[in-house]
Amino acid sequence: MSELDKNARPAFYTVKEAAGILRMGASTLYRVIREGDFPAVRVRSRYVVPAAVLDRLLSEVAETGGLVDAARIAMNHRAAREVAELPGGAW
């Protein structure tokens, strides 16, 4: 593995890693993900959190200086996916 690969930022974080970044318990983040209120990717029985989701949360906090609702981000993502799945839904 090259030195660049060792220092490269991951595209996905485990739930435990993401929970650590967010300073919350992993069990809490798992529950919120299972309830559909936090964006994650499910591969069989395992969840991973895209680094882009954490980046988006951090940038929204920096831009607004206020409360950022991860559930709203998840809801918008679900709605966009559902529209794209409709016949003629994706533009």
N, C-alpha and C positions, 0 to 999 in steps of 0.2 A: 504494500500500500504506500503510495507516495505521501510526502509531507502535506501536500495540498489536500489530499483526501482525508487525512487525519484531522485537519483544522476546518474542513468544510462544515458548514451549518447543515443540520439534517432538514430534510423536507417534511418529515413527520416526527412527532414526539410520542413516546408512550404516554399513557394517561398519568402515570406516576411522575414522569418528567414535566408534563404540562401542569399538573397540579402543583409541583414544586415551584415552577415559574410564577404561577398565579398565587402562590402562598396560601394554598388551601389543601385540605385532605384529599387523597386519591379517591377514597370511598365517596366523598361528596361529589367529586367530578364525575365518577362513574355513574352515580345516580342521576345527575343532571343530564348527562349524555343519553342514558337509557330513556329518560323522560322526553327526549327530543328538544331540550332547551340549550344545548351546546353543540356546535358543529363538530363532527368527528366522522371518521371513516371506519366502517365495520368490515373486517375480513374474517369470515366465519365467526368465531366467538371472541375475537380480539378487536379492541378499538385502538385507533391511533388518532392523534390530533394534528392536523396540518399546521405547519409553522406559519403559513399565511394567515390562519385564523388568529393566532396570537399576535402577529404583526398588525392585523386589522384592528384588534382590540386596543393595542397600545397606541396606534396612530389616532384612533377615534378619541381616546382619552386625552392625548396631547392636543388635538385640534379643538375639542369642545371644553376641556378642562372640567368635565362633569361626569355624571354617571353614564356608563356604557352598558347596555343590556345585551348580553350574549344570547339570550332567548330570542330577541328581535332579529339578530343576525341569522340564527338558525331558522327562524320562521321565514325570513326573506329567501334564504337558500332553498328551503323546501318548496316555497311557492314558485320560485323560478324553475326548479327542477320539474314540478308538476305541469307548469305551462309548457315547458319544452317537450314533455311527453305527450301532450295533446296533439291530435292530428292537426297539422297546420299551425301549431302553437309556437314553434321556434321561428324567428324571423331571420 
